[in-house]
Amino acid sequence: MSDFFKDIKEKINKLEQKKEKNIWYALTYIGSISIIFLLPVVLGAYIGWWLDGSYKIGKTSWTITGILIGIFIGIYNIYQIVYKKDIKDFK
């Protein structure tokens, strides 16, 4: 079974060496990171806006709370993708 994983790791390394890193690669990388960050923020804002309209309780702003939760989730998503190990790092 370990030969299988070594084979996959070698194929991934060969493909990474062949891959051209030009402006389009950078733009798609930046675009995907921005979508991964912005989607939870927008979703949190929408859910907070809906909660503000449905359940107005005191002076609590659910929209701001949803945006803050979305920001934290977006930061966590970026951390998972950029700083955590990828499939190429398994043994």
PDB file of N, CA, C and O in Angstrom:
ATOM      1  N   MET A   1       0.823  -1.199   0.000  1.00  0.00           N
ATOM      2  CA  MET A   1       0.000   0.000   0.000  1.00  0.00           C
ATOM      3  C   MET A   1       0.864   1.258   0.000  1.00  0.00           C
ATOM      4  O   MET A   1       0.483   2.275  -0.579  1.00  0.00           O
ATOM      5  N   SER A   2       2.028   1.189   0.650  1.00  0.00           N
ATOM      6  CA  SER A   2       2.890   2.366   0.696  1.00  0.00           C
ATOM      7  C   SER A   2       3.465   2.690  -0.685  1.00  0.00           C
ATOM      8  O   SER A   2       3.762   3.849  -0.973  1.00  0.00           O
ATOM      9  N   ASP A   3       3.622   1.683  -1.534  1.00  0.00           N
ATOM     10  CA  ASP A   3       4.075   1.937  -2.903  1.00  0.00           C
ATOM     11  C   ASP A   3       3.061   2.778  -3.663  1.00  0.00           C
ATOM     12  O   ASP A   3       3.421   3.625  -4.480  1.00  0.00           O
ATOM     13  N   PHE A   4       1.808   2.534  -3.385  1.00  0.00           N
ATOM     14  CA  PHE A   4       0.729   3.297  -4.022  1.00  0.00           C
ATOM     15  C   PHE A   4       0.851   4.776  -3.664  1.00  0.00           C
ATOM     16  O   PHE A   4       0.756   5.637  -4.539  1.00  0.00           O
ATOM     17  N   PHE A   5       1.063   5.075  -2.373  1.00  0.00           N
ATOM     18  CA  PHE A   5       1.175   6.465  -1.944  1.00  0.00           C
ATOM     19  C   PHE A   5       2.448   7.115  -2.472  1.00  0.00           C
ATOM     20  O   PHE A   5       2.438   8.291  -2.835  1.00  0.00           O
ATOM     21  N   LYS A   6       3.532   6.367  -2.515  1.00  0.00           N
ATOM     22  CA  LYS A   6       4.774   6.913  -3.072  1.00  0.00           C
ATOM     23  C   LYS A   6       4.612   7.233  -4.551  1.00  0.00           C
ATOM     24  O   LYS A   6       5.124   8.241  -5.038  1.00  0.00           O
ATOM     25  N   ASP A   7       3.900   6.372  -5.256  1.00  0.00           N
ATOM     26  CA  ASP A   7       3.639   6.592  -6.675  1.00  0.00           C
ATOM     27  C   ASP A   7       2.831   7.870  -6.891  1.00  0.00           C
ATOM     28  O   ASP A   7       3.136   8.665  -7.780  1.00  0.00           O
ATOM     29  N   ILE A   8       1.812   8.055  -6.080  1.00  0.00           N
ATOM     30  CA  ILE A   8       0.982   9.258  -6.199  1.00  0.00           C
ATOM     31  C   ILE A   8       1.810  10.500  -5.875  1.00  0.00           C
ATOM     32  O   ILE A   8       1.701  11.515  -6.563  1.00  0.00           O
ATOM     33  N   LYS A   9       2.631  10.426  -4.839  1.00  0.00           N
ATOM     34  CA  LYS A   9       3.455  11.569  -4.458  1.00  0.00           C
ATOM     35  C   LYS A   9       4.432  11.939  -5.574  1.00  0.00           C
ATOM     36  O   LYS A   9       4.641  13.122  -5.844  1.00  0.00           O
ATOM     37  N   GLU A  10       5.029  10.948  -6.219  1.00  0.00           N
ATOM     38  CA  GLU A  10       5.937  11.216  -7.334  1.00  0.00           C
ATOM     39  C   GLU A  10       5.212  11.863  -8.508  1.00  0.00           C
ATOM     40  O   GLU A  10       5.741  12.778  -9.138  1.00  0.00           O
ATOM     41  N   LYS A  11       4.002  11.389  -8.802  1.00  0.00           N
ATOM     42  CA  LYS A  11       3.226  11.978  -9.904  1.00  0.00           C
ATOM     43  C   LYS A  11       2.867  13.425  -9.611  1.00  0.00           C
ATOM     44  O   LYS A  11       2.934  14.277 -10.497  1.00  0.00           O
ATOM     45  N   ILE A  12       2.484  13.706  -8.369  1.00  0.00           N
ATOM     46  CA  ILE A  12       2.137  15.081  -7.991  1.00  0.00           C
ATOM     47  C   ILE A  12       3.358  15.986  -8.111  1.00  0.00           C
ATOM     48  O   ILE A  12       3.253  17.111  -8.601  1.00  0.00           O
ATOM     49  N   ASN A  13       4.507  15.503  -7.670  1.00  0.00           N
ATOM     50  CA  ASN A  13       5.732  16.309  -7.769  1.00  0.00           C
ATOM     51  C   ASN A  13       6.103  16.585  -9.217  1.00  0.00           C
ATOM     52  O   ASN A  13       6.530  17.693  -9.544  1.00  0.00           O
ATOM     53  N   LYS A  14       5.945  15.586 -10.096  1.00  0.00           N
ATOM     54  CA  LYS A  14       6.241  15.797 -11.513  1.00  0.00           C
ATOM     55  C   LYS A  14       5.299  16.830 -12.124  1.00  0.00           C
ATOM     56  O   LYS A  14       5.729  17.689 -12.894  1.00  0.00           O
ATOM     57  N   LEU A  15       4.023  16.746 -11.781  1.00  0.00           N
ATOM     58  CA  LEU A  15       3.061  17.709 -12.314  1.00  0.00           C
ATOM     59  C   LEU A  15       3.334  19.119 -11.808  1.00  0.00           C
ATOM     60  O   LEU A  15       3.171  20.086 -12.552  1.00  0.00           O
ATOM     61  N   GLU A  16       3.747  19.246 -10.554  1.00  0.00           N
ATOM     62  CA  GLU A  16       4.046  20.574 -10.025  1.00  0.00           C
ATOM     63  C   GLU A  16       5.271  21.181 -10.697  1.00  0.00           C
ATOM     64  O   GLU A  16       5.334  22.395 -10.888  1.00  0.00           O
ATOM     65  N   GLN A  17       6.220  20.369 -11.048  1.00  0.00           N
ATOM     66  CA  GLN A  17       7.411  20.887 -11.720  1.00  0.00           C
ATOM     67  C   GLN A  17       7.090  21.334 -13.136  1.00  0.00           C
ATOM     68  O   GLN A  17       7.688  22.288 -13.634  1.00  0.00           O
ATOM     69  N   LYS A  18       6.152  20.659 -13.790  1.00  0.00           N
ATOM     70  CA  LYS A  18       5.768  21.029 -15.154  1.00  0.00           C
ATOM     71  C   LYS A  18       4.893  22.276 -15.189  1.00  0.00           C
ATOM     72  O   LYS A  18       4.914  23.026 -16.165  1.00  0.00           O
ATOM     73  N   LYS A  19       4.134  22.494 -14.140  1.00  0.00           N
ATOM     74  CA  LYS A  19       3.127  23.541 -14.131  1.00  0.00           C
ATOM     75  C   LYS A  19       3.767  24.921 -14.267  1.00  0.00           C
ATOM     76  O   LYS A  19       4.704  25.265 -13.546  1.00  0.00           O
ATOM     77  N   GLU A  20       3.242  25.696 -15.203  1.00  0.00           N
ATOM     78  CA  GLU A  20       3.710  27.070 -15.382  1.00  0.00           C
ATOM     79  C   GLU A  20       2.976  27.965 -14.404  1.00  0.00           C
ATOM     80  O   GLU A  20       1.751  27.917 -14.287  1.00  0.00           O
ATOM     81  N   LYS A  21       3.738  28.774 -13.712  1.00  0.00           N
ATOM     82  CA  LYS A  21       3.127  29.716 -12.782  1.00  0.00           C
ATOM     83  C   LYS A  21       3.230  31.102 -13.392  1.00  0.00           C
ATOM     84  O   LYS A  21       4.244  31.785 -13.253  1.00  0.00           O
ATOM     85  N   ASN A  22       2.179  31.498 -14.061  1.00  0.00           N
ATOM     86  CA  ASN A  22       2.159  32.793 -14.715  1.00  0.00           C
ATOM     87  C   ASN A  22       1.082  33.665 -14.070  1.00  0.00           C
ATOM     88  O   ASN A  22       0.589  33.354 -12.986  1.00  0.00           O
ATOM     89  N   ILE A  23       0.730  34.736 -14.730  1.00  0.00           N
ATOM     90  CA  ILE A  23      -0.233  35.682 -14.177  1.00  0.00           C
ATOM     91  C   ILE A  23      -1.617  35.055 -14.005  1.00  0.00           C
ATOM     92  O   ILE A  23      -2.326  35.385 -13.055  1.00  0.00           O
ATOM     93  N   TRP A  24      -2.005  34.165 -14.903  1.00  0.00           N
ATOM     94  CA  TRP A  24      -3.324  33.536 -14.798  1.00  0.00           C
ATOM     95  C   TRP A  24      -3.396  32.607 -13.585  1.00  0.00           C
ATOM     96  O   TRP A  24      -4.428  32.514 -12.922  1.00  0.00           O
ATOM     97  N   TYR A  25      -2.299  31.931 -13.309  1.00  0.00           N
ATOM     98  CA  TYR A  25      -2.246  31.079 -12.124  1.00  0.00           C
ATOM     99  C   TYR A  25      -2.414  31.920 -10.855  1.00  0.00           C
ATOM    100  O   TYR A  25      -3.145  31.540  -9.941  1.00  0.00           O
ATOM    101  N   ALA A  26      -1.732  33.062 -10.811  1.00  0.00           N
ATOM    102  CA  ALA A  26      -1.821  33.940  -9.645  1.00  0.00           C
ATOM    103  C   ALA A  26      -3.223  34.512  -9.493  1.00  0.00           C
ATOM    104  O   ALA A  26      -3.744  34.599  -8.381  1.00  0.00           O
ATOM    105  N   LEU A  27      -3.835  34.902 -10.610  1.00  0.00           N
ATOM    106  CA  LEU A  27      -5.183  35.468 -10.548  1.00  0.00           C
ATOM    107  C   LEU A  27      -6.212  34.439 -10.086  1.00  0.00           C
ATOM    108  O   LEU A  27      -7.100  34.765  -9.299  1.00  0.00           O
ATOM    109  N   THR A  28      -6.101  33.215 -10.560  1.00  0.00           N
ATOM    110  CA  THR A  28      -7.053  32.193 -10.113  1.00  0.00           C
ATOM    111  C   THR A  28      -6.839  31.845  -8.650  1.00  0.00           C
ATOM    112  O   THR A  28      -7.800  31.573  -7.931  1.00  0.00           O
ATOM    113  N   TYR A  29      -5.592  31.850  -8.203  1.00  0.00           N
ATOM    114  CA  TYR A  29      -5.305  31.565  -6.794  1.00  0.00           C
ATOM    115  C   TYR A  29      -5.877  32.665  -5.901  1.00  0.00           C
ATOM    116  O   TYR A  29      -6.513  32.375  -4.887  1.00  0.00           O
ATOM    117  N   ILE A  30      -5.654  33.915  -6.272  1.00  0.00           N
ATOM    118  CA  ILE A  30      -6.183  35.038  -5.502  1.00  0.00           C
ATOM    119  C   ILE A  30      -7.708  35.037  -5.536  1.00  0.00           C
ATOM    120  O   ILE A  30      -8.354  35.309  -4.523  1.00  0.00           O
ATOM    121  N   GLY A  31      -8.282  34.734  -6.692  1.00  0.00           N
ATOM    122  CA  GLY A  31      -9.735  34.693  -6.804  1.00  0.00           C
ATOM    123  C   GLY A  31     -10.353  33.614  -5.944  1.00  0.00           C
ATOM    124  O   GLY A  31     -11.379  33.842  -5.304  1.00  0.00           O
ATOM    125  N   SER A  32      -9.745  32.449  -5.920  1.00  0.00           N
ATOM    126  CA  SER A  32     -10.311  31.367  -5.112  1.00  0.00           C
ATOM    127  C   SER A  32     -10.175  31.670  -3.623  1.00  0.00           C
ATOM    128  O   SER A  32     -11.076  31.359  -2.844  1.00  0.00           O
ATOM    129  N   ILE A  33      -9.060  32.271  -3.223  1.00  0.00           N
ATOM    130  CA  ILE A  33      -8.883  32.641  -1.816  1.00  0.00           C
ATOM    131  C   ILE A  33      -9.909  33.704  -1.419  1.00  0.00           C
ATOM    132  O   ILE A  33     -10.476  33.640  -0.328  1.00  0.00           O
ATOM    133  N   SER A  34     -10.149  34.672  -2.292  1.00  0.00           N
ATOM    134  CA  SER A  34     -11.110  35.725  -1.954  1.00  0.00           C
ATOM    135  C   SER A  34     -12.526  35.179  -1.863  1.00  0.00           C
ATOM    136  O   SER A  34     -13.296  35.613  -1.006  1.00  0.00           O
ATOM    137  N   ILE A  35     -12.886  34.243  -2.725  1.00  0.00           N
ATOM    138  CA  ILE A  35     -14.225  33.645  -2.649  1.00  0.00           C
ATOM    139  C   ILE A  35     -14.367  32.833  -1.365  1.00  0.00           C
ATOM    140  O   ILE A  35     -15.407  32.878  -0.708  1.00  0.00           O
ATOM    141  N   ILE A  36     -13.325  32.098  -1.013  1.00  0.00           N
ATOM    142  CA  ILE A  36     -13.376  31.288   0.198  1.00  0.00           C
ATOM    143  C   ILE A  36     -13.502  32.167   1.436  1.00  0.00           C
ATOM    144  O   ILE A  36     -14.101  31.751   2.427  1.00  0.00           O
ATOM    145  N   PHE A  37     -12.949  33.369   1.393  1.00  0.00           N
ATOM    146  CA  PHE A  37     -13.067  34.281   2.528  1.00  0.00           C
ATOM    147  C   PHE A  37     -14.399  35.034   2.514  1.00  0.00           C
ATOM    148  O   PHE A  37     -15.043  35.165   3.555  1.00  0.00           O
ATOM    149  N   LEU A  38     -14.813  35.525   1.358  1.00  0.00           N
ATOM    150  CA  LEU A  38     -15.986  36.394   1.296  1.00  0.00           C
ATOM    151  C   LEU A  38     -17.323  35.659   1.414  1.00  0.00           C
ATOM    152  O   LEU A  38     -18.300  36.231   1.899  1.00  0.00           O
ATOM    153  N   LEU A  39     -17.375  34.426   0.986  1.00  0.00           N
ATOM    154  CA  LEU A  39     -18.639  33.693   1.036  1.00  0.00           C
ATOM    155  C   LEU A  39     -19.196  33.561   2.456  1.00  0.00           C
ATOM    156  O   LEU A  39     -20.383  33.830   2.645  1.00  0.00           O
ATOM    157  N   PRO A  40     -18.412  33.163   3.467  1.00  0.00           N
ATOM    158  CA  PRO A  40     -18.968  33.112   4.826  1.00  0.00           C
ATOM    159  C   PRO A  40     -19.354  34.485   5.372  1.00  0.00           C
ATOM    160  O   PRO A  40     -20.305  34.594   6.146  1.00  0.00           O
ATOM    161  N   VAL A  41     -18.627  35.534   4.977  1.00  0.00           N
ATOM    162  CA  VAL A  41     -18.954  36.879   5.461  1.00  0.00           C
ATOM    163  C   VAL A  41     -20.303  37.323   4.903  1.00  0.00           C
ATOM    164  O   VAL A  41     -21.145  37.832   5.643  1.00  0.00           O
ATOM    165  N   VAL A  42     -20.508  37.133   3.617  1.00  0.00           N
ATOM    166  CA  VAL A  42     -21.776  37.524   2.993  1.00  0.00           C
ATOM    167  C   VAL A  42     -22.929  36.667   3.535  1.00  0.00           C
ATOM    168  O   VAL A  42     -24.018  37.178   3.797  1.00  0.00           O
ATOM    169  N   LEU A  43     -22.685  35.386   3.698  1.00  0.00           N
ATOM    170  CA  LEU A  43     -23.715  34.497   4.246  1.00  0.00           C
ATOM    171  C   LEU A  43     -24.054  34.884   5.681  1.00  0.00           C
ATOM    172  O   LEU A  43     -25.226  34.888   6.057  1.00  0.00           O
ATOM    173  N   GLY A  44     -23.044  35.209   6.486  1.00  0.00           N
ATOM    174  CA  GLY A  44     -23.292  35.651   7.862  1.00  0.00           C
ATOM    175  C   GLY A  44     -24.060  36.961   7.905  1.00  0.00           C
ATOM    176  O   GLY A  44     -24.934  37.139   8.754  1.00  0.00           O
ATOM    177  N   ALA A  45     -23.745  37.880   6.999  1.00  0.00           N
ATOM    178  CA  ALA A  45     -24.468  39.153   6.942  1.00  0.00           C
ATOM    179  C   ALA A  45     -25.927  38.928   6.556  1.00  0.00           C
ATOM    180  O   ALA A  45     -26.824  39.559   7.115  1.00  0.00           O
ATOM    181  N   TYR A  46     -26.162  38.035   5.607  1.00  0.00           N
ATOM    182  CA  TYR A  46     -27.538  37.759   5.173  1.00  0.00           C
ATOM    183  C   TYR A  46     -28.347  37.110   6.291  1.00  0.00           C
ATOM    184  O   TYR A  46     -29.486  37.502   6.545  1.00  0.00           O
ATOM    185  N   ILE A  47     -27.764  36.123   6.957  1.00  0.00           N
ATOM    186  CA  ILE A  47     -28.474  35.461   8.049  1.00  0.00           C
ATOM    187  C   ILE A  47     -28.735  36.450   9.183  1.00  0.00           C
ATOM    188  O   ILE A  47     -29.812  36.439   9.779  1.00  0.00           O
ATOM    189  N   GLY A  48     -27.755  37.307   9.484  1.00  0.00           N
ATOM    190  CA  GLY A  48     -27.952  38.324  10.508  1.00  0.00           C
ATOM    191  C   GLY A  48     -29.030  39.327  10.126  1.00  0.00           C
ATOM    192  O   GLY A  48     -29.826  39.740  10.970  1.00  0.00           O
ATOM    193  N   TRP A  49     -29.058  39.716   8.865  1.00  0.00           N
ATOM    194  CA  TRP A  49     -30.095  40.639   8.393  1.00  0.00           C
ATOM    195  C   TRP A  49     -31.469  40.003   8.524  1.00  0.00           C
ATOM    196  O   TRP A  49     -32.430  40.662   8.922  1.00  0.00           O
ATOM    197  N   TRP A  50     -31.564  38.708   8.185  1.00  0.00           N
ATOM    198  CA  TRP A  50     -32.837  37.998   8.304  1.00  0.00           C
ATOM    199  C   TRP A  50     -33.264  37.890   9.770  1.00  0.00           C
ATOM    200  O   TRP A  50     -34.442  38.064  10.086  1.00  0.00           O
ATOM    201  N   LEU A  51     -32.316  37.606  10.662  1.00  0.00           N
ATOM    202  CA  LEU A  51     -32.644  37.523  12.084  1.00  0.00           C
ATOM    203  C   LEU A  51     -33.051  38.878  12.641  1.00  0.00           C
ATOM    204  O   LEU A  51     -33.937  38.951  13.493  1.00  0.00           O
ATOM    205  N   ASP A  52     -32.414  39.963  12.172  1.00  0.00           N
ATOM    206  CA  ASP A  52     -32.813  41.304  12.611  1.00  0.00           C
ATOM    207  C   ASP A  52     -34.245  41.610  12.201  1.00  0.00           C
ATOM    208  O   ASP A  52     -34.997  42.215  12.965  1.00  0.00           O
ATOM    209  N   GLY A  53     -34.626  41.192  10.996  1.00  0.00           N
ATOM    210  CA  GLY A  53     -35.987  41.444  10.541  1.00  0.00           C
ATOM    211  C   GLY A  53     -37.015  40.568  11.226  1.00  0.00           C
ATOM    212  O   GLY A  53     -38.147  40.999  11.445  1.00  0.00           O
ATOM    213  N   SER A  54     -36.642  39.353  11.566  1.00  0.00           N
ATOM    214  CA  SER A  54     -37.593  38.408  12.154  1.00  0.00           C
ATOM    215  C   SER A  54     -37.683  38.517  13.668  1.00  0.00           C
ATOM    216  O   SER A  54     -38.775  38.480  14.233  1.00  0.00           O
ATOM    217  N   TYR A  55     -36.542  38.652  14.321  1.00  0.00           N
ATOM    218  CA  TYR A  55     -36.497  38.617  15.777  1.00  0.00           C
ATOM    219  C   TYR A  55     -35.716  39.805  16.313  1.00  0.00           C
ATOM    220  O   TYR A  55     -34.540  39.674  16.652  1.00  0.00           O
ATOM    221  N   LYS A  56     -36.351  40.946  16.391  1.00  0.00           N
ATOM    222  CA  LYS A  56     -35.686  42.135  16.919  1.00  0.00           C
ATOM    223  C   LYS A  56     -35.759  42.075  18.438  1.00  0.00           C
ATOM    224  O   LYS A  56     -36.814  42.295  19.033  1.00  0.00           O
ATOM    225  N   ILE A  57     -34.609  41.772  19.062  1.00  0.00           N
ATOM    226  CA  ILE A  57     -34.550  41.631  20.512  1.00  0.00           C
ATOM    227  C   ILE A  57     -33.611  42.696  21.056  1.00  0.00           C
ATOM    228  O   ILE A  57     -32.398  42.607  20.868  1.00  0.00           O
ATOM    229  N   GLY A  58     -34.146  43.678  21.713  1.00  0.00           N
ATOM    230  CA  GLY A  58     -33.332  44.708  22.350  1.00  0.00           C
ATOM    231  C   GLY A  58     -32.458  45.458  21.363  1.00  0.00           C
ATOM    232  O   GLY A  58     -32.896  45.825  20.273  1.00  0.00           O
ATOM    233  N   LYS A  59     -31.213  45.679  21.763  1.00  0.00           N
ATOM    234  CA  LYS A  59     -30.284  46.438  20.925  1.00  0.00           C
ATOM    235  C   LYS A  59     -29.245  45.533  20.265  1.00  0.00           C
ATOM    236  O   LYS A  59     -28.226  46.017  19.771  1.00  0.00           O
ATOM    237  N   THR A  60     -29.494  44.242  20.254  1.00  0.00           N
ATOM    238  CA  THR A  60     -28.564  43.303  19.641  1.00  0.00           C
ATOM    239  C   THR A  60     -28.673  43.383  18.127  1.00  0.00           C
ATOM    240  O   THR A  60     -29.764  43.250  17.573  1.00  0.00           O
ATOM    241  N   SER A  61     -27.548  43.599  17.457  1.00  0.00           N
ATOM    242  CA  SER A  61     -27.530  43.626  16.005  1.00  0.00           C
ATOM    243  C   SER A  61     -27.013  42.287  15.503  1.00  0.00           C
ATOM    244  O   SER A  61     -25.826  41.979  15.615  1.00  0.00           O
ATOM    245  N   TRP A  62     -27.910  41.511  14.959  1.00  0.00           N
ATOM    246  CA  TRP A  62     -27.525  40.193  14.453  1.00  0.00           C
ATOM    247  C   TRP A  62     -26.710  40.304  13.172  1.00  0.00           C
ATOM    248  O   TRP A  62     -25.926  39.410  12.854  1.00  0.00           O
ATOM    249  N   THR A  63     -26.889  41.392  12.440  1.00  0.00           N
ATOM    250  CA  THR A  63     -26.135  41.570  11.199  1.00  0.00           C
ATOM    251  C   THR A  63     -24.644  41.713  11.491  1.00  0.00           C
ATOM    252  O   THR A  63     -23.813  41.074  10.845  1.00  0.00           O
ATOM    253  N   ILE A  64     -24.312  42.551  12.463  1.00  0.00           N
ATOM    254  CA  ILE A  64     -22.902  42.736  12.815  1.00  0.00           C
ATOM    255  C   ILE A  64     -22.332  41.453  13.401  1.00  0.00           C
ATOM    256  O   ILE A  64     -21.190  41.093  13.116  1.00  0.00           O
ATOM    257  N   THR A  65     -23.119  40.763  14.217  1.00  0.00           N
ATOM    258  CA  THR A  65     -22.673  39.489  14.779  1.00  0.00           C
ATOM    259  C   THR A  65     -22.424  38.470  13.679  1.00  0.00           C
ATOM    260  O   THR A  65     -21.426  37.750  13.721  1.00  0.00           O
ATOM    261  N   GLY A  66     -23.310  38.398  12.698  1.00  0.00           N
ATOM    262  CA  GLY A  66     -23.134  37.473  11.581  1.00  0.00           C
ATOM    263  C   GLY A  66     -21.909  37.801  10.746  1.00  0.00           C
ATOM    264  O   GLY A  66     -21.201  36.899  10.297  1.00  0.00           O
ATOM    265  N   ILE A  67     -21.657  39.090  10.535  1.00  0.00           N
ATOM    266  CA  ILE A  67     -20.477  39.499   9.778  1.00  0.00           C
ATOM    267  C   ILE A  67     -19.205  39.101  10.523  1.00  0.00           C
ATOM    268  O   ILE A  67     -18.266  38.589   9.914  1.00  0.00           O
ATOM    269  N   LEU A  68     -19.168  39.331  11.830  1.00  0.00           N
ATOM    270  CA  LEU A  68     -17.983  38.964  12.616  1.00  0.00           C
ATOM    271  C   LEU A  68     -17.750  37.453  12.625  1.00  0.00           C
ATOM    272  O   LEU A  68     -16.613  36.997  12.499  1.00  0.00           O
ATOM    273  N   ILE A  69     -18.814  36.688  12.772  1.00  0.00           N
ATOM    274  CA  ILE A  69     -18.679  35.229  12.721  1.00  0.00           C
ATOM    275  C   ILE A  69     -18.199  34.795  11.343  1.00  0.00           C
ATOM    276  O   ILE A  69     -17.361  33.901  11.230  1.00  0.00           O
ATOM    277  N   GLY A  70     -18.727  35.426  10.290  1.00  0.00           N
ATOM    278  CA  GLY A  70     -18.295  35.125   8.929  1.00  0.00           C
ATOM    279  C   GLY A  70     -16.827  35.447   8.702  1.00  0.00           C
ATOM    280  O   GLY A  70     -16.133  34.716   7.995  1.00  0.00           O
ATOM    281  N   ILE A  71     -16.344  36.544   9.300  1.00  0.00           N
ATOM    282  CA  ILE A  71     -14.930  36.901   9.167  1.00  0.00           C
ATOM    283  C   ILE A  71     -14.063  35.837   9.828  1.00  0.00           C
ATOM    284  O   ILE A  71     -13.055  35.418   9.258  1.00  0.00           O
ATOM    285  N   PHE A  72     -14.441  35.401  11.011  1.00  0.00           N
ATOM    286  CA  PHE A  72     -13.660  34.369  11.698  1.00  0.00           C
ATOM    287  C   PHE A  72     -13.673  33.049  10.936  1.00  0.00           C
ATOM    288  O   PHE A  72     -12.648  32.372  10.853  1.00  0.00           O
ATOM    289  N   ILE A  73     -14.813  32.681  10.384  1.00  0.00           N
ATOM    290  CA  ILE A  73     -14.888  31.452   9.592  1.00  0.00           C
ATOM    291  C   ILE A  73     -14.049  31.586   8.319  1.00  0.00           C
ATOM    292  O   ILE A  73     -13.380  30.632   7.922  1.00  0.00           O
ATOM    293  N   GLY A  74     -14.074  32.754   7.677  1.00  0.00           N
ATOM    294  CA  GLY A  74     -13.262  32.982   6.476  1.00  0.00           C
ATOM    295  C   GLY A  74     -11.773  32.898   6.764  1.00  0.00           C
ATOM    296  O   GLY A  74     -11.016  32.323   5.982  1.00  0.00           O
ATOM    297  N   ILE A  75     -11.355  33.465   7.880  1.00  0.00           N
ATOM    298  CA  ILE A  75      -9.941  33.378   8.265  1.00  0.00           C
ATOM    299  C   ILE A  75      -9.557  31.929   8.533  1.00  0.00           C
ATOM    300  O   ILE A  75      -8.473  31.492   8.147  1.00  0.00           O
ATOM    301  N   TYR A  76     -10.434  31.186   9.188  1.00  0.00           N
ATOM    302  CA  TYR A  76     -10.158  29.776   9.455  1.00  0.00           C
ATOM    303  C   TYR A  76     -10.067  28.977   8.151  1.00  0.00           C
ATOM    304  O   TYR A  76      -9.207  28.106   8.020  1.00  0.00           O
ATOM    305  N   ASN A  77     -10.944  29.267   7.191  1.00  0.00           N
ATOM    306  CA  ASN A  77     -10.892  28.580   5.896  1.00  0.00           C
ATOM    307  C   ASN A  77      -9.576  28.842   5.165  1.00  0.00           C
ATOM    308  O   ASN A  77      -8.974  27.925   4.605  1.00  0.00           O
ATOM    309  N   ILE A  78      -9.138  30.093   5.176  1.00  0.00           N
ATOM    310  CA  ILE A  78      -7.871  30.421   4.520  1.00  0.00           C
ATOM    311  C   ILE A  78      -6.714  29.723   5.223  1.00  0.00           C
ATOM    312  O   ILE A  78      -5.795  29.230   4.569  1.00  0.00           O
ATOM    313  N   TYR A  79      -6.756  29.681   6.547  1.00  0.00           N
ATOM    314  CA  TYR A  79      -5.719  28.984   7.295  1.00  0.00           C
ATOM    315  C   TYR A  79      -5.671  27.508   6.908  1.00  0.00           C
ATOM    316  O   TYR A  79      -4.593  26.944   6.718  1.00  0.00           O
ATOM    317  N   GLN A  80      -6.844  26.887   6.794  1.00  0.00           N
ATOM    318  CA  GLN A  80      -6.907  25.472   6.437  1.00  0.00           C
ATOM    319  C   GLN A  80      -6.313  25.220   5.052  1.00  0.00           C
ATOM    320  O   GLN A  80      -5.628  24.218   4.848  1.00  0.00           O
ATOM    321  N   ILE A  81      -6.566  26.105   4.112  1.00  0.00           N
ATOM    322  CA  ILE A  81      -6.122  25.878   2.745  1.00  0.00           C
ATOM    323  C   ILE A  81      -4.655  26.256   2.548  1.00  0.00           C
ATOM    324  O   ILE A  81      -3.912  25.527   1.892  1.00  0.00           O
ATOM    325  N   VAL A  82      -4.237  27.381   3.107  1.00  0.00           N
ATOM    326  CA  VAL A  82      -2.901  27.881   2.821  1.00  0.00           C
ATOM    327  C   VAL A  82      -1.848  27.251   3.731  1.00  0.00           C
ATOM    328  O   VAL A  82      -0.766  26.899   3.262  1.00  0.00           O
ATOM    329  N   TYR A  83      -2.141  27.106   5.008  1.00  0.00           N
ATOM    330  CA  TYR A  83      -1.108  26.709   5.945  1.00  0.00           C
ATOM    331  C   TYR A  83      -1.145  25.242   6.364  1.00  0.00           C
ATOM    332  O   TYR A  83      -0.153  24.736   6.888  1.00  0.00           O
ATOM    333  N   LYS A  84      -2.231  24.565   6.152  1.00  0.00           N
ATOM    334  CA  LYS A  84      -2.293  23.155   6.527  1.00  0.00           C
ATOM    335  C   LYS A  84      -1.658  22.303   5.446  1.00  0.00           C
ATOM    336  O   LYS A  84      -1.416  22.769   4.332  1.00  0.00           O
ATOM    337  N   LYS A  85      -1.393  21.063   5.782  1.00  0.00           N
ATOM    338  CA  LYS A  85      -0.755  20.153   4.834  1.00  0.00           C
ATOM    339  C   LYS A  85      -1.711  19.788   3.715  1.00  0.00           C
ATOM    340  O   LYS A  85      -2.907  19.604   3.940  1.00  0.00           O
ATOM    341  N   ASP A  86      -1.182  19.686   2.519  1.00  0.00           N
ATOM    342  CA  ASP A  86      -1.962  19.255   1.352  1.00  0.00           C
ATOM    343  C   ASP A  86      -1.787  17.766   1.173  1.00  0.00           C
ATOM    344  O   ASP A  86      -1.130  17.107   1.979  1.00  0.00           O
ATOM    345  N   ILE A  87      -2.374  17.236   0.114  1.00  0.00           N
ATOM    346  CA  ILE A  87      -2.271  15.815  -0.186  1.00  0.00           C
ATOM    347  C   ILE A  87      -0.829  15.422  -0.536  1.00  0.00           C
ATOM    348  O   ILE A  87      -0.445  14.262  -0.384  1.00  0.00           O
ATOM    349  N   LYS A  88      -0.042  16.381  -0.999  1.00  0.00           N
ATOM    350  CA  LYS A  88       1.338  16.064  -1.399  1.00  0.00           C
ATOM    351  C   LYS A  88       2.243  15.812  -0.195  1.00  0.00           C
ATOM    352  O   LYS A  88       3.335  15.266  -0.357  1.00  0.00           O
ATOM    353  N   ASP A  89       1.813  16.196   1.007  1.00  0.00           N
ATOM    354  CA  ASP A  89       2.660  16.066   2.179  1.00  0.00           C
ATOM    355  C   ASP A  89       2.421  14.786   2.975  1.00  0.00           C
ATOM    356  O   ASP A  89       3.047  14.592   4.017  1.00  0.00           O
ATOM    357  N   PHE A  90       1.541  13.918   2.516  1.00  0.00           N
ATOM    358  CA  PHE A  90       1.316  12.711   3.299  1.00  0.00           C
ATOM    359  C   PHE A  90       2.456  11.720   3.098  1.00  0.00           C
ATOM    360  O   PHE A  90       3.191  11.780   2.112  1.00  0.00           O
ATOM    361  N   LYS A  91       2.579  10.831   4.033  1.00  0.00           N
ATOM    362  CA  LYS A  91       3.714   9.878   3.997  1.00  0.00           C
ATOM    363  C   LYS A  91       3.325   8.595   3.324  1.00  0.00           C
ATOM    364  O   LYS A  91       4.146   7.686   3.205  1.00  0.00           O
TER     365      LYS A  91
END
